[in-house]
Amino acid sequence: MTAVVEWTDSAPLALKGRPQRIVPLVLGFEPICEAISVRGGSRFRHLMEPVTAAAVVFDRGWVLLDGGFDPSRVRDPVRRAASFDYENYLPIVPPGDPLVDQVAEAGLDWRDLAAAAISHAHFDHTGAARLLRREQPLLMQRREWEHVCSADSERAAFLFREDFDHPQLTIALLDGDVEMAPGLTAIDTAGHTPGHQSFVVDLPGRTVVLAGDAADLRANIDRRLPTGSTAAREDEVRAEAAIRRLADLDARAEIEVWPGHDPEWQPWRDVIEAR
C-alpha cells in the first residue's frame, strides 16, 4: 500500500555532496495543441512535443526529476482505450522502456537513486512511480496530492490515481519552496496544476531551472506567456505568477530555464538526435 508521509520524514535524502551534472531524458512524444502550451496560441497548430525528464547526479547518488509515461498505459490496448479519449491525442512511447534504458545508458544504477520528484501529477510525468522502492520517496507538493485525491474525473484532469497505487511507493509531501538537497530546490510554480513545482539545480558554474509544464516552450519564457492549460479558472492568475517567476530567473546571466516540452530546445534535441 502506498505510504504518504511528510517531507521531514524523508529528509535528508541519501546523497553526498552537490549536483555535478544533469542528464536530459526524452521518454516519449505527444501531439499538443499550441493553445494548450501557450495562452493565446493557435488551436489548429499541433506540435509533436517531447516528454522529458532529467537525472541530477550528485557526488554520490542521484535524483530523478519527472518520469514520463507508464509504458503499459500507452501500449496495452485495453488500458489505452480506457485512458485516452482525447481528440487528436496519440501518446507515443519509443521501443523498450525509455526511462530504464536511458538511465542505464547514462551509467546510473537504480540502487543509487535517492528519490524522485515530479513537477505535477499528469500522466506524462508519473511513469517513474512504478520503479521506486519504499526508501526512494516520490516528492510532490501537498496541493498536488490533494488535487490527485479530489479530481472529479481522472481522464478529464489528465491524471490517474492508480499511477500512485504501488505497494512499495512512499509519497513525501512538500509545501512551497523546499531545498530537497544541497544544490537542488523545488520552487512553487502552481498554475498549470494546483501544486505544480519546478526545480532549481545548482551545477558547477551554472544553474539550470527545469520549468516542467509551467513553461512548455521557450515562447512561454521569452514572451512571458503562461501555459494555456490550467485545472481551474482560479489557477490562471497563479500561472501568470509562475511564468513571471521563471522569466525573471532566466533573465539572470548565470541561470538557464529549460522548457518542459519544447521540441526545439537543444538539450532535448541532443537526446533525440543521438538515438
C-alpha positions in Angstrom: 0.0 0.0 0.0 1.3 3.5 -0.9 2.6 5.4 2.1 2.0 9.2 2.3 4.4 11.0 4.7 5.7 14.5 5.5 8.8 15.7 3.7 10.6 15.9 7.0 10.1 12.2 7.5 12.1 11.5 4.3 14.9 14.1 4.8 17.8 14.0 4.5 18.0 12.2 1.2 20.7 9.5 0.7 23.0 11.8 -1.2 26.5 13.0 -0.8 27.9 16.4 -2.0 26.2 18.6 -4.5 24.9 18.2 -8.1 27.7 17.6 -10.5 25.8 17.0 -13.8 22.4 16.8 -15.2 21.3 14.1 -17.7 18.5 15.1 -20.0 16.0 12.3 -20.8 13.4 12.1 -23.6 10.9 9.4 -22.7 8.2 9.8 -25.4 6.2 12.2 -27.5 2.7 13.7 -27.7 0.9 15.9 -30.2 -0.1 19.0 -28.3 -2.3 21.9 -29.5 -0.2 25.1 -29.3 -3.1 26.8 -27.3 -2.6 24.2 -24.5 1.1 25.1 -24.2 0.8 28.8 -24.7 -2.1 31.0 -23.7 -3.3 32.7 -26.9 -1.7 30.1 -29.2 -3.3 28.5 -32.2 -5.9 25.8 -31.6 -5.3 24.4 -35.1 -1.5 24.1 -34.9 -0.2 21.0 -33.2 3.4 20.4 -32.0 5.0 17.0 -31.6 6.3 17.7 -28.1 8.9 15.5 -26.3 8.0 14.0 -22.9 11.0 14.9 -20.8 12.7 14.2 -17.5 16.2 14.7 -16.0 18.6 12.8 -13.7 20.6 15.1 -11.3 23.8 13.3 -10.4 25.5 14.2 -7.1 28.9 13.4 -5.9 27.3 10.2 -4.7 23.7 9.2 -5.6 21.2 10.8 -7.9 17.7 12.2 -8.1 15.2 11.7 -10.9 13.0 14.7 -11.8 9.8 13.7 -13.6 9.3 10.2 -15.1 7.4 10.2 -18.4 4.6 7.7 -19.2 4.0 4.4 -17.7 4.6 2.4 -20.9 1.9 -0.2 -20.2 -0.8 2.5 -20.2 0.2 3.5 -23.7 0.9 0.1 -25.1 -1.8 -2.1 -23.6 -4.8 -1.9 -25.9 -7.3 -2.2 -23.0 -5.6 0.4 -20.7 -5.0 2.7 -23.6 -8.6 2.7 -24.7 -9.8 3.2 -21.1 -7.3 6.1 -20.6 -7.2 8.2 -23.7 -10.4 9.6 -25.2 -9.0 13.0 -26.1 -9.4 14.1 -29.7 -6.1 14.3 -31.6 -4.1 12.9 -28.6 -1.9 9.9 -29.5 0.9 9.4 -26.9 4.0 7.7 -28.3 6.5 5.6 -26.3 9.6 4.6 -28.2 10.7 0.9 -28.2 11.9 -0.7 -25.0 11.5 1.1 -21.7 12.9 4.6 -22.4 13.3 5.5 -18.8 15.1 2.3 -17.7 17.1 2.2 -20.9 18.3 5.9 -20.8 19.2 5.7 -17.1 21.3 2.6 -17.9 23.0 4.4 -20.8 23.9 7.3 -18.5 25.8 4.8 -16.3 23.4 5.3 -13.4 22.3 2.5 -11.0 18.7 2.4 -9.7 20.1 1.2 -6.4 21.8 4.6 -6.1 18.6 6.6 -6.7 17.9 8.6 -3.5 14.5 10.0 -4.6 12.3 11.0 -7.5 10.3 14.2 -7.7 7.5 15.1 -10.1 6.6 18.6 -11.3 2.9 17.6 -11.2 0.7 14.6 -11.4 -0.3 14.5 -15.1 0.2 11.0 -16.6 3.1 12.0 -18.9 5.2 12.8 -15.7 4.3 9.9 -13.3 5.9 6.9 -15.0 8.8 6.5 -12.5 6.4 5.7 -9.6 6.2 2.1 -10.8 10.0 1.6 -10.3 10.5 3.1 -6.9 11.3 1.2 -3.7 9.9 2.2 -0.3 13.2 4.0 0.7 13.2 6.0 -2.6 10.4 8.6 -1.9 8.4 10.4 -4.6 8.4 14.1 -3.8 5.5 16.2 -4.7 3.7 19.3 -3.4 0.9 18.8 -0.9 -1.5 20.8 -3.0 -0.8 18.5 -5.9 -1.5 15.3 -3.9 -4.8 16.9 -2.7 -5.6 17.6 -6.4 -5.0 13.9 -7.2 -7.2 12.8 -4.4 -10.0 15.2 -5.2 -10.2 15.1 -9.0 -13.8 14.6 -10.1 -12.9 12.9 -13.4 -9.4 11.5 -13.8 -9.3 11.4 -17.5 -10.7 15.0 -17.7 -8.0 16.0 -15.2 -5.2 14.3 -17.3 -4.2 12.2 -14.3 -4.8 8.7 -12.9 -4.9 7.9 -9.3 -3.8 4.4 -9.9 -0.4 5.7 -11.1 0.4 6.2 -7.4 -1.0 2.8 -6.2 2.2 0.8 -5.9 2.8 -1.3 -2.7 6.4 -0.1 -2.3 5.7 3.6 -3.0 6.3 6.4 -0.5 5.0 9.8 -1.3 6.6 12.7 0.6 4.7 16.0 0.6 6.3 19.3 0.2 4.9 22.8 1.0 6.1 25.6 -1.3 9.8 26.2 -1.9 11.9 23.5 -0.4 15.6 22.7 -0.5 15.5 18.9 -1.2 19.2 18.6 -1.0 22.2 20.9 -1.2 22.1 22.5 -4.7 18.6 21.1 -5.5 15.5 23.1 -4.7 11.8 22.7 -5.5 10.1 26.0 -6.2 6.4 26.8 -6.3 5.1 27.4 -9.8 1.5 26.5 -9.4 -1.0 27.3 -12.1 -0.9 24.6 -14.7 -2.0 22.4 -11.8 -2.7 23.5 -8.2 0.6 22.1 -6.9 2.9 22.4 -9.9 6.6 22.7 -8.9 9.8 23.5 -10.9 13.3 22.5 -9.9 16.4 24.6 -9.5 19.7 22.7 -10.0 22.9 24.5 -8.9 25.7 22.9 -11.0 29.4 23.9 -11.1 29.5 27.2 -12.9 25.8 27.5 -13.8 22.3 27.0 -12.6 19.6 25.1 -14.5 15.9 25.5 -13.8 13.6 22.7 -15.0 10.3 24.5 -15.6 8.1 21.5 -16.1 4.8 22.4 -17.6 4.8 25.9 -16.1 6.7 26.7 -19.4 6.2 24.1 -22.1 8.0 26.1 -24.7 10.7 28.8 -24.8 8.0 31.1 -26.1 6.4 31.0 -22.7 9.6 32.3 -21.1 10.7 34.7 -23.8 7.3 36.3 -24.2 6.2 35.8 -20.6 3.1 34.0 -21.7 1.7 31.4 -19.2 0.5 28.0 -20.0 -2.8 27.7 -21.9 -3.9 24.8 -19.7 -5.0 25.1 -16.0 -7.0 22.8 -13.9 -9.4 25.6 -12.9 -10.1 29.2 -13.8 -8.7 30.4 -10.5 -5.4 28.9 -11.4 -4.9 31.2 -14.3 -3.6 34.0 -12.1 -1.2 31.6 -10.4 0.0 30.5 -13.9 0.8 34.2 -14.7 2.8 34.5 -11.5 4.7 31.3 -12.3 5.8 32.4 -15.7 6.9 35.8 -14.4 9.0 33.9 -11.7 10.6 31.7 -14.3 11.2 34.5 -16.8 12.9 36.6 -14.0 15.2 33.7 -13.2 16.0 33.2 -16.8 17.0 36.9 -17.1 19.9 36.3 -14.7 23.1 35.6 -16.6 24.1 32.5 -14.5 20.7 30.8 -14.9 19.1 29.0 -17.8 15.5 27.9 -17.7 14.7 24.7 -19.6 11.1 24.5 -21.0 9.5 21.2 -20.3 8.2 20.2 -23.7 9.9 22.3 -26.4 10.9 20.1 -29.4 13.5 22.8 -30.4 15.2 23.1 -27.0 18.8 21.9 -27.6 19.2 19.6 -24.6 16.1 17.6 -25.7 17.1 17.7 -29.3 20.5 16.3 -28.5 18.9 13.3 -26.9 16.6 12.7 -29.8 19.3 13.1 -32.4 21.7 10.8 -30.6 19.3 7.9 -30.7 
